[in-house]
Amino acid sequence: MITGVAGTELSREEREFIDYENPWGMILFARNIDNPKQVHQLIDAFREGVGRADAPVLIDQEGGRVQRLCPPHWSNYPSGRALGNIWKVDQKSGGRAIYLHSRLIAHDLRSLGINVDCMPVLDVPVAGSHDVIGDRAYSTKAGDIAQMARIACEGLLAGGVLPVVKHVPGHGRAGADSHLELPRVETDRKTLERIDFLPFKKLCDMPMAMTAHVCYSALDAEQCATTSPGIVNDVIRGFIGFDGLLMSDDLSMKALNGDFADRTEAAFAAGCDVVLHCNGLMAEMAAIASVCHVLQDKAAQRADSALARLLTPDEIDVDGLRMEFAQLLEIAA
């Protein structure tokens, strides 16, 4: 499992949980972040608890509405759509802005010890869909999203941070926010393959992907992607061709039903390699951990393969790149 924690430092109960359960990774949210030194100490405490110096520490640092590291200690980054708007006018400038955006985010994360970023968003929004994705997406055109997302992934990887492409096989048509309820998509499979699945198919070589808590009637009328063996095996592993580490979206989201043990077992039965739990509530964490198995076999191989793609980044002129990035945004504005 990938676990959240409640605050800016580990409680005694959390230390005991981490030491005993040995979660594969930890995810950080705004509630866990105060200043750089504190974040370092929290990450160090987690890695000491699991006994793995390269244990994954994740964050959602997309820019725009979704960024957990914020001023005054960290830069305020634009949304995916703001970058996509530059691309729409001039692909060369847009591509450079997208790369710098990811490379600078990677620098921020790596300097804290964070080695996984849950971006880029590959979802393709359509007219009438819920704005939970909205301007987090680079564009409304699948082909452009695929090209821009690859550049974003390259920037993260060059900075020593693993990207997590999300939300496979596509959240862009959802008419509801999966944090609050289960979205149902009625679109036919051929359209889904041609549009929604395309960015994921183009980036199927990425190390990690996060599932969508979305029900697609043409694929599985009962289960959302996270808990559907058919969607995981036939679509994500099959049509899309993704063979990296597949993690669930947050199991505490209201799109899922059943108790937390049931949700966890359903995600594993569908074919997820690891499950994600974000809110730091100990009772939920314990229930999930109680049915989590040891990472092994193909899932362990995928986890090892993902971590093997962590590079030591080359030295960069951080101030120079920030200035160049700011100039690109100013010109676009």
SEKOLDREN-705907 format. One record per residue: residue in one letter; x, y, z of N, C-alpha, C in turn. Coordinates in pm, whole numbers, padded with zeros to 5 digits, always signed. Last residue first. Layout:
BEGIN
AXYZXYZXYZ;...
END
This chain:
BEGIN
A+00135+03537-02207+00030+03624-02151+00010+03747-02238;A+00361+03452-02344+00231+03390-02373+00117+03480-02325;I+00554+03605-02218+00530+03623-02361+00393+03568-02398;E+00535+03497-01961+00507+03639-01983+00476+03665-02130;L+00615+03234-01998+00480+03260-01950+00440+03405-01976;L+00880+03278-02081+00785+03210-02171+00641+03237-02129;Q+00981+03397-01850+00975+03475-01975+00879+03412-02074;A+00970+03187-01669+00890+03306-01645+00874+03390-01771;F+01160+03017-01788+01021+02974-01776+00929+03095-01756;E+01394+03168-01757+01347+03134-01891+01199+03094-01888;M+01404+03175-01477+01391+03299-01551+01338+03273-01692;R+01441+02905-01421+01321+02973-01370+01297+03103-01446;L+01687+02865-01543+01570+02798-01597+01440+02862-01547;G+01849+03024-01376+01840+03053-01519+01717+02989-01581;D+01820+02894-01132+01774+03033-01145+01757+03071-01292;V+01935+02643-01197+01795+02653-01154+01743+02795-01175;D+02115+02500-01408+02113+02638-01361+01969+02668-01322;I+02177+02160-01306+02111+02260-01389+02129+02398-01326;E+02330+01843-01318+02328+01977-01262+02259+02072-01358;D+02116+01558-01374+02230+01642-01407+02217+01777-01338;P+01983+01330-01125+01970+01438-01224+02101+01509-01250;T+01991+00993-01125+02053+01106-01058+02053+01222-01155;L+01671+00838-01189+01804+00880-01230+01858+00985-01134;L+01464+00568-01168+01504+00689-01097+01650+00721-01131;R+01407+00328-01274+01409+00441-01366+01438+00574-01298;A+01381+00150-01072+01507+00145-01148+01519+00262-01246;L+01121+00182-00992+01225+00248-00913+01359+00249-00985;A+01000+00020-01192+00969+00162-01180+01081+00235-01106;S+01106-00231-01134+01133-00170-01264+01105-00020-01262;D+00995-00278-00881+01141-00267-00896+01177-00199-01028;A+00725-00291-00955+00770-00190-00859+00921-00169-00871;R+00728-00512-01126+00690-00381-01178+00736-00269-01086;Q+00803-00710-00943+00888-00682-01057+00857-00545-01117;A+00581-00704-00773+00713-00666-00720+00810-00634-00833;A+00389-00799-00954+00374-00667-00895+00508-00617-00839;K+00479-01059-01007+00479-00959-01113+00467-00817-01058;D+00599-01131-00681+00574-01179-00818+00576-01062-00917;Q+00486-00893-00427+00561-01009-00477+00525-01035-00623;L+00421-00741-00130+00446-00713-00271+00536-00823-00327;V+00203-00910+00084+00340-00868+00057+00357-00847-00093;H-00136-00782+00086-00037-00889+00085+00103-00830+00064;C-00375-00629+00288-00269-00609+00189-00169-00724+00199;V-00554-00647+00489-00576-00737+00375-00475-00712+00262;S-00468-00464+00674-00500-00598+00722-00522-00697+00609;A-00446-00219+00548-00324-00297+00569-00355-00441+00607;I-00716-00137+00567-00655-00165+00437-00532-00254+00454;A-00740-00104+00844-00829-00196+00774-00772-00235+00638;A-00546+00092+00892-00530-00041+00951-00617-00143+00880;M-00654+00311+00754-00522+00259+00717-00505+00116+00767;E-00889+00351+00903-00897+00312+00762-00765+00251+00716;A-00777+00425+01148-00867+00312+01141-00881+00260+00998;M-00622+00656+01084-00558+00532+01123-00650+00410+01113;L-00626+00865+00814-00708+00816+00925-00665+00674+00961;G-00495+00968+00591-00421+00957+00716-00503+00912+00836;N-00599+00984+00333-00643+01081+00433-00576+01071+00569;C-00516+00799+00125-00459+00933+00137-00487+01008+00266;H-00404+00506-00019-00495+00561+00081-00436+00692+00129;L-00375+00287-00293-00344+00419-00237-00449+00457-00134;V-00227-00030-00370-00342+00055-00344-00296+00182-00272;V-00063-00201-00643-00060-00139-00510-00186-00054-00495;D-00158-00330-00871-00038-00379-00804-00027-00327-00662;C-00483-00436-00972-00395-00328-00925-00275-00390-00852;G-00657-00639-01040-00525-00639-01101-00438-00521-01066;A-00892-00704-00912-00901-00648-01047-00766-00650-01117;A-00801-00779-00665-00861-00882-00749-00873-00834-00894;F-00721-00529-00567-00620-00631-00595-00676-00740-00687;A-00974-00408-00545-00870-00347-00629-00762-00449-00664;A-01099-00581-00362-01154-00565-00497-01051-00505-00592;E-00946-00542-00133-00947-00674-00197-01001-00667-00339;T-01013-00272-00083-00876-00314-00107-00872-00447-00181;R-01287-00283-00036-01235-00200-00144-01094-00245-00183;D-01294-00450+00193-01359-00491+00067-01303-00413-00052;A-01160-00291+00378-01104-00421+00342-01163-00469+00209;F-01338-00079+00395-01205-00058+00336-01133-00187+00305;D-01671-00168+00279-01575-00124+00380-01435-00124+00319;G-01854-00026-00004-01802-00134+00079-01707-00082+00184;N-01762+00171-00294-01850+00130-00185-01791+00010-00112;L-01621+00468-00443-01614+00325-00408-01713+00294-00296;A-01655+00736-00455-01695+00659-00573-01699+00510-00543;K-01543+00854-00236-01680+00806-00222-01733+00737-00347;M-01207+00758-00146-01300+00837-00226-01438+00772-00229;S-01024+00599-00025-01121+00665+00063-01221+00750-00014;L-00843+00505-00209-00951+00414-00168-01054+00481-00077;D-00723+00696-00475-00745+00691-00330-00866+00604-00295;D-00645+00479-00752-00669+00611-00695-00705+00589-00548;S-00401+00213-00752-00538+00263-00746-00536+00412-00716;M-00132+00161-00979-00180+00194-00846-00324+00244-00854;L+00074-00041-01159-00062+00015-01159-00107+00035-01015;L+00379-00023-01313+00314-00040-01183+00180+00032-01184;G+00347-00118-01663+00416-00063-01548+00338-00089-01420;D+00228-00190-01896+00280-00299-01813+00364-00247-01698;F-00027-00105-02115+00053-00058-02001+00097-00177-01916;G-00190-00139-02337-00057-00199-02337+00032-00154-02223;I-00448-00079-02415-00354+00031-02390-00211-00020-02387;F-00551-00345-02445-00557-00247-02553-00455-00134-02534;G-00427-00469-02179-00446-00520-02314-00440-00412-02420;R-00412-00326-01944-00299-00413-01978-00305-00457-02125;I-00655-00177-01986-00531-00113-01940-00409-00198-01977;V-00838-00377-02108-00817-00241-02157-00680-00186-02116;D-00825-00631-01991-00856-00618-02134-00821-00481-02190;N-00748-00586-01718-00681-00684-01803-00702-00659-01952;V-00906-00368-01623-00761-00374-01599-00693-00467-01699;I-01163-00438-01714-01100-00313-01758-00950-00318-01738;G-01200-00689-01586-01210-00675-01731-01141-00550-01782;P-01180-00635-01314-01078-00719-01379-01081-00705-01531;S-01241-00336-01163-01290-00419-01272-01179-00503-01333;T-01173-00140-00983-01213-00271-00928-01266-00365-01035;T-01103+00083-01133-01016+00039-01023-01047-00102-00977;A-01319+00128-01307-01193+00076-01359-01106+00018-01248;C-01620+00005-01144-01535+00111-01198-01400+00051-01238;Q-01870-00237-01235-01751-00198-01160-01679-00081-01226;E-02097-00265-01407-02110-00270-01262-01991-00207-01189;A-02050-00273-01677-02166-00197-01633-02176-00187-01481;D-01772-00229-01848-01816-00304-01730-01929-00223-01668;L-01774-00109-02104-01665-00198-02063-01704-00288-01946;A-01985+00057-02139-01946-00025-02253-01838-00127-02218;S-01996+00200-01901-02097+00099-01927-02060+00007-02042;Y-01753+00261-01680-01776+00275-01824-01872+00163-01865;C-01698+00436-01386-01765+00320-01445-01796+00350-01591;V-01402+00538-01225-01508+00572-01320-01565+00443-01376;H-01154+00601-01082-01275+00549-01018-01395+00591-01104;A-00869+00516-01269-00984+00605-01255-01096+00534-01181;T-00529+00449-01152-00659+00414-01210-00763+00524-01189;M-00210+00560-01249-00314+00560-01146-00449+00536-01212;A+00112+00424-01330-00017+00480-01370-00115+00466-01254;M+00464+00427-01402+00353+00413-01309+00227+00478-01367;P+00653+00449-01614+00675+00353-01505+00554+00328-01416;M+00544+00441-01962+00576+00511-01839+00579+00415-01720;D+00462+00325-02196+00596+00290-02149+00633+00360-02018;C+00227+00431-02282+00219+00304-02210+00355+00259-02156;L+00155+00663-02411+00251+00671-02299+00253+00543-02216;K-00033+00596-02596+00089+00660-02645+00197+00665-02537;K-00233+00505-02427-00170+00410-02519-00037+00465-02569;F-00305+00743-02307-00247+00637-02225-00176+00533-02312;P-00413+00889-02524-00294+00937-02454-00225+00829-02370;L-00636+00703-02599-00521+00732-02685-00399+00785-02609;F-00864+00669-02453-00754+00577-02426-00624+00617-02498;D-01030+00876-02555-00994+00871-02414-00872+00785-02386;I-01033+00821-02852-01008+00949-02786-00950+00929-02645;R-01062+00559-02940-01010+00659-03033-00967+00787-02962;E-01175+00423-02724-01044+00381-02775-00980+00491-02860;L-01420+00560-02704-01326+00560-02593-01185+00524-02641;T-01533+00486-02949-01502+00627-02921-01402+00639-02808;K-01559+00210-02908-01479+00260-03019-01440+00406-02998;R-01736+00189-02684-01595+00152-02672-01510+00210-02785;D-01957+00470-02619-01924+00340-02678-01773+00316-02677;T-02038+00624-02303-01980+00630-02437-01941+00491-02488;E-02131+00662-02049-02211+00576-02137-02154+00566-02278;V-01997+00665-01730-01976+00709-01867-02045+00611-01960;R-02049+00773-01406-02081+00670-01504-02072+00730-01644;P-01880+00828-01095-01921+00876-01227-01948+00757-01319;L-01975+00799-00767-01923+00720-00878-01971+00779-01011;E-01882+01085-00562-01975+00982-00608-01913+00910-00727;L-01662+01231-00466-01791+01244-00400-01891+01137-00440;H-01441+01192-00618-01418+01209-00474-01551+01199-00398;S-01538+01199-00874-01525+01067-00810-01483+01075-00664;D-01777+01414-00980-01648+01412-00913-01636+01281-00837;A-01936+01349-01297-01938+01368-01152-01795+01363-01100;G-01912+01280-01556-02006+01386-01526-02018+01415-01378;A-01618+01205-01731-01696+01186-01609-01786+01307-01583;R-01447+01222-01940-01591+01225-01971-01678+01220-01846;G-01186+01203-01831-01230+01327-01893-01378+01336-01923;H-01055+00991-01731-01154+01051-01642-01224+01171-01708;G-00912+00691-01835-00960+00822-01875-01073+00872-01788;P-00836+00437-01739-00820+00465-01882-00879+00598-01928;V-00605+00644-01562-00624+00543-01665-00752+00462-01638;H-00579+00966-01530-00634+00857-01451-00679+00750-01551;K-00218+00965-01513-00349+00946-01452-00457+01015-01537;V+00115+00859-01460+00013+00906-01554-00125+00872-01498;V+00356+00966-01260+00243+00875-01253+00137+00928-01349;P+00714+00993-01294+00578+01039-01320+00477+00927-01297;L+00982+01008-01063+00897+00923-01145+00762+00988-01169;V+01267+01215-01082+01134+01194-01022+01051+01109-01117;G+01501+01322-01189+01509+01219-01087+01380+01191-01015;G+01476+01497-01397+01501+01554-01266+01503+01452-01154;A+01407+01337-01606+01540+01401-01611+01577+01461-01476;L+01144+01281-01528+01244+01175-01524+01386+01232-01526;L+01022+01534-01571+01026+01473-01438+01137+01369-01429;G+01061+01565-01850+01114+01662-01756+01124+01607-01615;E+00921+01345-01950+01066+01355-01974+01130+01455-01878;C+00662+01414-01880+00725+01296-01820+00876+01302-01836;A+00626+01635-02050+00620+01652-01905+00687+01536-01834;I+00637+01508-02298+00739+01608-02263+00743+01629-02112;R+00406+01353-02274+00537+01288-02288+00650+01385-02253;A+00210+01550-02267+00234+01468-02148+00367+01396-02156;M+00216+01648-02529+00257+01734-02418+00290+01653-02293;Q+00124+01423-02674+00255+01483-02702+00304+01567-02585;A-00128+01376-02557-00026+01272-02557+00113+01331-02580;I-00262+01616-02612-00236+01577-02473-00123+01474-02467;D-00282+01598-02889-00198+01702-02829-00164+01668-02685;G-00459+01381-02910-00326+01374-02969-00232+01476-02909;A-00694+01474-02779-00619+01359-02728-00477+01355-02781;K-00782+01793-02688-00748+01709-02803-00653+01598-02758;T-00811+01971-02494-00927+01885-02515-00904+01793-02635;S-00523+01995-02274-00599+02028-02393-00729+01949-02392;Y-00411+01927-02032-00337+02018-02120-00424+02072-02233;A-00614+01934-01738-00577+01871-01865-00509+01973-01954;R-00689+02108-01546-00576+02021-01513-00526+01950-01638;D-00918+02236-01619-00791+02294-01665-00668+02219-01615;G-01109+01944-01583-01104+02083-01630-00967+02127-01677;I-01161+01760-01358-01041+01757-01442-01019+01898-01500;V-01389+01857-01239-01286+01801-01152-01154+01783-01228;D-01599+01953-01387-01473+02027-01394-01367+01977-01296;H-01774+01704-01577-01748+01772-01450-01611+01839-01456;S-01870+01770-01921-01814+01687-01814-01791+01771-01689;G-01953+01939-02123-02053+01887-02031-02000+01801-01919;A-01710+01841-02357-01813+01937-02320-01917+01870-02230;V-01437+01658-02209-01534+01682-02316-01639+01780-02265;P-01087+01607-02142-01219+01661-02105-01307+01679-02228;V-00893+01343-02113-00938+01429-02223-01076+01483-02189;D-00611+01277-01899-00754+01275-01925-00792+01378-02033;L-00358+01278-01809-00378+01239-01950-00526+01237-01989;V-00161+01464-01602-00300+01427-01626-00316+01400-01776;P+00174+01342-01523+00076+01435-01578-00063+01373-01587;M+00158+01313-01166+00129+01388-01287+00210+01324-01398;C+00253+01257-00890+00131+01207-00954+00085+01306-01060;D+00592+01195-00858+00491+01300-00873+00371+01243-00948;V+00839+01073-00643+00729+01037-00733+00629+01153-00737;N+01026+01151-00455+01076+01091-00579+00966+01043-00675;I+01139+01383-00221+01021+01328-00288+01064+01276-00424;G+01349+01517-00111+01350+01372-00098+01227+01306-00158;L+01369+01781-00164+01305+01744-00038+01313+01594-00010;S+01478+01793-00412+01553+01859-00305+01494+01828-00167;R+01279+01675-00564+01401+01599-00537+01479+01661-00421;L+01094+01888-00584+01062+01763-00514+01187+01689-00471;D+01232+02087-00729+01173+02116-00599+01150+01988-00518;H+01296+01939-00961+01403+01996-00876+01349+02025-00736;A+01040+01890-01061+01125+01778-01019+01238+01826-00928;I+00969+02152-01126+00895+02081-01021+00979+01966-00969;L+01153+02185-01334+01165+02267-01214+01085+02207-01098;R+01059+01998-01518+01198+01988-01470+01217+02069-01341;S+00799+02085-01570+00822+01956-01505+00962+01945-01445;H+00855+02341-01683+00758+02324-01576+00785+02195-01498;L+01022+02273-01897+01076+02349-01784+00985+02338-01662;Y+00837+02135-02062+00956+02068-02010+01010+02141-01887;I+00651+02338-02114+00607+02215-02047+00727+02143-01986;A+00812+02521-02250+00749+02560-02123+00705+02436-02044;R+00878+02371-02479+00984+02414-02387+00926+02452-02250;G+00625+02345-02591+00700+02227-02551+00810+02261-02452;G+00566+02614-02645+00484+02537-02552+00556+02415-02501;S+00759+02677-02834+00760+02748-02706+00680+02670-02601;K+00675+02490-03032+00812+02494-02984+00821+02561-02847;Q+00405+02544-03082+00442+02417-03021+00585+02419-02967;D+00210+02807-03029+00346+02781-03078+00398+02655-03008;V-00061+02788-02958-00014+02900-03040+00120+02870-03105;K-00074+02558-02809-00173+02577-02914-00130+02688-03010;W+00122+02598-02614+00142+02496-02718+00050+02520-02838;I-00016+02776-02453+00106+02820-02521+00134+02727-02638;N-00219+02610-02365-00255+02727-02444-00134+02786-02515;G-00083+02427-02209-00140+02383-02335-00180+02498-02425;L-00032+02583-01987+00081+02541-02071+00030+02496-02208;A-00292+02605-01895-00217+02727-01924-00097+02695-02013;R-00351+02336-01848-00418+02405-01958-00346+02535-01994;G-00195+02275-01621-00168+02210-01748-00229+02285-01865;S-00129+02586-01441-00201+02462-01469-00156+02401-01601;P+00182+02716-01303+00057+02724-01378-00004+02586-01402;Y+00309+02723-00963+00318+02680-01103+00182+02689-01172;N+00484+02897-00734+00346+02874-00776+00346+02845-00926;S+00763+02759-00550+00704+02839-00658+00558+02802-00681;W+00790+02756-00189+00802+02695-00322+00729+02781-00425;H+00756+02905+00037+00877+02824+00027+00899+02766-00112;P+00517+03046+00064+00638+03119+00024+00762+03033+00002;P+00388+02873-00230+00461+02985-00170+00426+02995-00021;C+00354+02509-00195+00310+02641-00237+00400+02750-00178;L+00288+02184-00263+00397+02272-00223+00367+02410-00280;R+00064+02084-00386+00071+02075-00240+00184+02161-00183;Q-00158+02162-00634-00016+02166-00595-00011+02176-00443;V-00398+02205-00835-00347+02088-00763-00197+02101-00744;R-00463+02428-00980-00544+02396-00862-00485+02287-00776;G-00134+02483-01093-00273+02525-01095-00345+02489-00967;G+00057+02177-01053+00043+02318-01087-00104+02353-01093;E+00091+01917-00961+00061+01938-01103+00084+02083-01145;Q+00176+01724-00743+00228+01858-00771+00214+01882-00921;D+00102+01509-00518+00032+01563-00635+00080+01706-00654;I+00359+01276-00423+00287+01401-00402+00211+01432-00530;L+00539+01011-00254+00461+01067-00362+00397+01200-00321;V+00816+00824-00210+00740+00929-00145+00673+01009-00256;P+00937+00494-00205+00867+00599-00278+00794+00697-00184;A+01256+00431-00066+01111+00410-00056+01037+00524-00124;D+01528+00427-00066+01463+00472-00189+01312+00452-00185;A+01597+00327+00180+01638+00463+00149+01572+00518+00024;R+01406+00151+00396+01443+00156+00254+01473+00301+00216;G+01285+00117+00645+01418+00062+00623+01461+00059+00477;V+01055+00221+00736+01042+00106+00645+01178+00046+00611;G+01159+00422+00908+01062+00324+00957+01051+00202+00868;E+01316+00574+00741+01381+00501+00851+01288+00391+00902;R+01117+00681+00585+01214+00588+00524+01292+00511+00630;F+00984+00844+00776+00914+00737+00706+01013+00635+00651;A+01189+01019+00847+01129+00933+00949+01054+00817+00885;D+01236+01150+00605+01343+01069+00666+01287+00972+00770;I+00993+01286+00579+01031+01183+00482+01138+01092+00538;L+01012+01459+00800+00899+01366+00789+00934+01251+00693;Q+01241+01604+00734+01240+01523+00855+01127+01419+00852;H+01159+01737+00498+01275+01646+00499+01268+01551+00617;V+00959+01895+00608+00925+01793+00509+01036+01689+00500;Q+01111+02065+00776+01010+01976+00834+00974+01863+00737;K+01264+02203+00587+01330+02121+00688+01233+02020+00748;P+01062+02343+00431+01150+02239+00374+01214+02148+00478;N+00742+02354+00608+00862+02417+00555+00958+02308+00508;D+00490+02210+00596+00506+02341+00659+00624+02415+00597;I+00272+01952+00518+00378+02039+00469+00375+02174+00538;N+00054+01793+00549+00182+01736+00590+00299+01831+00567;R-00158+01916+00434-00159+01905+00581-00026+01853+00635;A-00115+01881+00164-00085+02012+00223-00078+02004+00375;F+00032+01547+00149-00069+01647+00116-00035+01777+00188;L+00215+01262+00033+00206+01385+00110+00097+01476+00057;I+00233+00910+00069+00192+01025-00011+00172+01145+00080;M+00465+00640+00073+00388+00739+00148+00354+00854+00054;G+00499+00283+00002+00526+00425-00014+00438+00509+00076;W+00464+00025+00103+00558+00047-00009+00595+00194-00021;P+00463-00016+00463+00399+00025+00337+00503+00053+00229;N+00513-00185+00705+00610-00163+00597+00541-00126+00464;E+00382-00254+00938+00317-00286+00811+00410-00269+00691;Y+00561-00175+01147+00504-00310+01143+00453-00347+01004;D+00639+00090+01092+00741-00010+01125+00687-00152+01109;I+00390+00209+01054+00486+00205+00943+00593+00099+00968;F+00278+00177+01313+00210+00124+01194+00310+00106+01081;E+00459+00320+01469+00439+00177+01494+00375+00110+01372;R+00422+00575+01362+00554+00511+01358+00542+00360+01376;E+00154+00618+01425+00195+00608+01285+00331+00542+01271;E+00172+00630+01704+00090+00526+01643+00129+00507+01495;R+00331+00857+01736+00381+00728+01783+00305+00614+01716;S+00315+01050+01429+00275+01022+01566+00336+00888+01608;L+00536+01230+01226+00473+01102+01255+00437+01092+01403;E+00439+01563+01132+00537+01467+01183+00462+01339+01218;T+00228+01693+01023+00361+01734+00978+00473+01648+01037;G-00030+01440+00987+00019+01575+01010+00161+01598+00961;A-00119+01179+00906-00214+01282+00948-00158+01424+00951;V-00036+01012+00595-00022+01032+00739-00095+01161+00776;G-00109+00754+00350-00097+00892+00394-00068+00895+00543;T+00055+00485+00179-00021+00539+00290-00006+00690+00299;I+00027+00235-00044+00085+00368-00029-00003+00438+00072;M+00084-00119+00000+00000+00000+00000+00087+00124+00000;
END
